[in-house]
Amino acid sequence: MDAFRKQLDALMGANRNGDVLEVKRNYWDRDVCRLYLTGLCPHDLFQLTKMDLGPCSKVHSLQLRKEYEEAKANGKDNYDRDLEDCLEKHIVECDRKIQRALKRLEDDDAGAATAIAVSEVTQSPEALEYTRQIKEKLKAAEYLDLEGRGDDKIRIMEVVQELQTKRADKQAMSLLEAFNKDRALMPQPLANPPPLAPLPTLVTLPPDARTQEMIKEKLKKAEELGELGMVDEAQKAMEEAEALKKLGARQETVTDPAKLLAPEVRIADQKLRVCDICGAFLSIYDSDRRLADHFGGKLHLGYMQIREKLVDLRAERAARNAGPLDDEKSRSRSRERSRDRDRSDRYRRHDRYARY
């Protein structure tokens, strides 16, 4: 509920129902999320997944984002570095997860400890075109709510979902082709396989001590009831004793302990691969539908969005660094404005306390 409430606050304001005293905020206020202003708050990416970060503790407002983007275009403020540092932490943690997954496969002797280059295998011209269209549609839908065009945004988001499904299907087929090549290189089964080994013998074990005691009690009760002429009750006690005899019997497979390697064999048979985008396990025996569900899932899409945004931020920073003097002047002006705002906030608080 908190996540939905924050989404409504971002679109319509905290006072959307007329029952909340809305505070006039500026985009540079400390309780405003700078990551959201810059274009991507990680708290919004993984909702209802195992990587859910919970709702963001700071204010998300489309109106403040619009004001920030106008100020950024005029060279007043730039919070890109804050977002870049945050996204780098998420990518470092994801890469560690991928390395742990590879180490796990190696420890299990799977013989398939490979981080499949999903980002390379699935980047066909068609998939890249779908990605470009999705970005354009999302950009176009971003501020339609502020303009009162909610219906237009819904239609655009339906188109985005359709494009994402088509991209996922295309990526799944590309990866399936790569997996088919992997399977072709694997050892093939023998034309005349040797006969299967005989099934292991089953040894029936007697009931445990507690069950044997219960059986004796039931038999004794049945005998007493029979002496009292209570035939039906005695018959029921006998049936319960027979049921306990069957329940107490245990069957144990007698086999060679050296051959107890079924879990490792199953892991090796799966021939797992690790997605280099999100760190999920993929099997070369997965169907195209299962692979498409992976590429269309929130977890994979979230990490893909983080990686793409990080590339864009680094490219923008490299372009800014081409003019170091201008960039240094901009940072100096930004620091000076920040100090002025802090002094102004302190003066306002001092005046408020002085009146009281």
N, C-alpha and C positions, 0 to 999 in steps of 0.2 A: 504493500500500500504506500509506503514512503517513497518508493521509486516512482509510482504513478503520480503521486502528489507533487513531487519535484518536477516531473515533466510538465504537468499542468501549470505550475508556478513559472517555469521557463517560458511557456507559450503565452499565458494570460495574466501573469502577475500573481503575487500572493493574495491580493485583495479581490480575486475574481468573484468571490461570493459576497463581497461587501461586509464581511465580518472580521476582517483583519486590518489592523492599522499598518498600512504599507509605508515602509521607510524609503525615502528618496535616496537612491544610491547612485554613485558614479562608478565607472568601470574600474577605476584604480583603487577602490575601497578594499580593505584587507579581507572582508568576508565574501568577496566575489571571486569565483574560480577563474584564475588566469589561464588554466589549461583549456577550459571551455571557451574562453574568449579567443584563444589562439586557434581553435578549431577542433580539438579532440580531447575529451576527458576520458581516461581509461575506465572510470566507474560506469560509463554508459555502454561499454562494449560487451561485457561478459555477464550481463544480467541473466539470472536463472541458469547458469552453468556452474561447473565445479570450480571455475576461476572467478566466481562472482565476488567483486570487491565491496559490495554493499553500496548504498546511496552516498553520493558525495556530500561532505559536510558544508560545502560552500554554495553560494548562490549561483544558479545557472539562469541567465536571462538573454534571450535573443536580442532584445533591444539594446542591452549593454554591449553585446558582441558587435552589433552594428555600429555603435558609437566608437568602440575600440578600433574597429577596422578603418573607420574614417580618420581617427587620430593617427593610426599607423601609416595610412597612405600619405598623411601630411608630415610624417617624420617626427611625431611627438613621442610616441611610446612604442616599444617592441618587446613582447614577452615570449618570443620564439625560443629563446634559450631555456626558459623554464620548462616549456613543453619538451624540448629536445632532451634535456637531462632526465626528465621523468620517463620518456619513452625508451631511452637507452637502458635504464634500470630494468624495465620489463623485458627488453630483448636479451639483456645479459642473463636474466633469470631463465628465460625460455631456452637459450642456448645451453645453459647448464643442465636443464631438464633433458635436452636432446642427448647430451653427453652421458648423462646417467642412464638413459634408455639404451644407448649403444653399449655401455659397460654391462648392463644387465643381460643383454643378448649374448655378449661375449662370455659372461660367467655361466650362462645356461648352455654354452656350447651349441648355440643354434646354427652357427656357420653362416649366418645371414645378417651380421651386424653392419647394416648399411644405412646411412642417412640419405634417403632418396632425394635427389635434387628436384623436388616438386616445382620450385620456382623456375627451373629451366625446362623441365619436361613439359609442363602444362602451359607455357607461355607461347602458344601458337598465335598466328596473326588474328584468327577469329576471336580467341579469348582476350587478346589485348584490345581489340575493337570493342568487345562487350564491356571491358573495364573502363575504357574511355567514355562510352555512352553512360555508364552508371554514374561516373563522377560528374558528368554534365547534368544529368537529371537530379542528382542529390543537391548540387549547387543551385539549380533552378528552384528546387522545392524548399530551400532553407528558410526563406523569409516570407513565404506565402501566408503563413498564419498571421504575421504582423499586419499584412495587407488585407486581412479578412477574406482570404481566398482558400478556405479550408478544403472545399470540394476539389479545387484544382490540385492541391497538394496530395489528396488521397489518390487521385487518378495518376499523378506522377509516381507515387510510391508503388502503385500496382504495376506500373511499367518497369520500375526498378527491380521489383521482386521477380518479374518475368525474365528480365535480362540476367539477373543473378542465377536463376534456374538454368537458363540456356548456357551460361558460362560454366556452371558446375558440371553440366552434362558433357560439355566439350572437354573440360579438363579431365573428367573421369575417363573418357574414351582415350585421350592422349596417354594418361598414365596406364590404362589397361593395355595399350599397345606395348609400352615399355615392360610391363609385367609379363606379357606373353613372350617377349624375347628372353626374359629371365628364365621362364619355365622351359623354353626350348633348349637352353644351355644346361639345364639340370639333368642328372643321370636318369635315363628312361627305365621303366620296369622291364624285367626279363621277359622274353617271348614265352619261355616255358619255365615258369617259376617252380621251385621245389615244393613238395607237398607240405601242407601246414603241420605244425607240431600238434600232437594229441592234446586235447583239453586237459587241464590239471584236474586231479581227483579232488573230490570234496569230502571232508571229514566232518561228520556230525558230532558236535560236542554236547555233553550232557548239560542240563540246566544248571545255573549257578545255585549256590547254597540258599540264598534267599528265596528263589523260585521253588526249590525243592521243599522248603519249609512250608510255603503257601499251599503246595500241592497236597502235602500230608494233612494240613488243617482242613482242606476241602474234603478229602477222602474220609477223615474222621467225622466231619460234620455230616456227610452223606450217610455214613453207617449209623450215627445216632438218630438221624431223621427216619431212616428205614426201620429201626427198632420201634420208633414211636408211631409207625404206620403212616407217616407223611411221605407218600411215594413220590408225588410230584416235586416236592422240595428236595428230596434226596436225589432224584434224577437231575435236577438243575445243578446241584452241587457237584455231581459227577461230571456233568458237561463242562463246568467251570474248571475242574481239575484237568480234564483232557485239553482244554484250551491253553491252560498254563504250561502243560507239557510241550505243546507245539510252539508256544511263544518262547519257551526257555531254550529250545534247541538252537544252537548256533552252528553256522557252516563257515568253515575257514578254508581258504584255498592253499594247498600245499604246492609251493613252487620254489624255484631256485632263487635265493636272495640276490644273486648277481644279475638276475634278469629284471629286477624291479626298477626299470628305467623308463616306465611309460610316460611320466610327465616330460622328461627331457626329449623323448622321441616326439611327443606331440608338439613341443615348442619348435623343434627342428623342422618337423613336417610343415609347420605354418609358414616358414620362410618369411619372417617379419621384416618390414622396412620401417624406418622412422621418418616421418614428415619433417623436412627441414624448415617448415614455416611455423608449425604449432607444436611439434614434438609428439604427435599422436602415432600409435602403431598402425601400420597398414600391412595386410597380408597380400602376397602376390596371387592368392587364390580368391581374393575379394571380387565380387561381381561389380559390374558397372554401376548398378543402383546403389550399392553400399559405398562405393567411392564417391559418387555424386552427392550422397548424404554428407560425407565428410567435407567435401569442398563447399557445400552450402550451409554447413553448420556454423553456429555463432562463434565457436572457439577459433576455428580456422580463419573465418572472415575477420574476426577481431585482430588476431595477430598479423594477418595480411595487411589490414588497414594501418596498424602501428608501424610495420616495416616500410610501407609506402610513404606514410607521413614523415617518417624519420629521414628517408632519402630526400624528400622534398625540402625539409628544413635544412639539411646539410647543404643542399644545392643553393638555397637562398643565402645561407651564411657565407658560402664560398663566393657568391656574387657580391655580397656586401663587403667582404674582405678585399675585394679588388680595389676598393677606394678606402684605404685605412684611415685617412685623415677625416673624411666625411663620417665614417662609422664611429670614430673616436669622439667627434663633435656631438654626434647623435647620442652616444652613451653618456657623455658629460651633461648634455641638456636634460636627459632623462633622470640622472642622479640628482641634479639640481632641483628639478621639479619635485622629485620624491622628498627631498629635504624640506622644501617649502611647504609641501602638504603636511608633513609630520609636525613642523612648527605651527602651522595653522590649526591642526587638530589639538595640539597641546594648549594653545591660547584659548580655543573654544572651551575646552574642558576646564581651564583655570577660571574663565569668566563665569561658567555655569556654577562652579563651586563657590566663587566669591559672592554670587547673588544669594546663596543660601547661608 
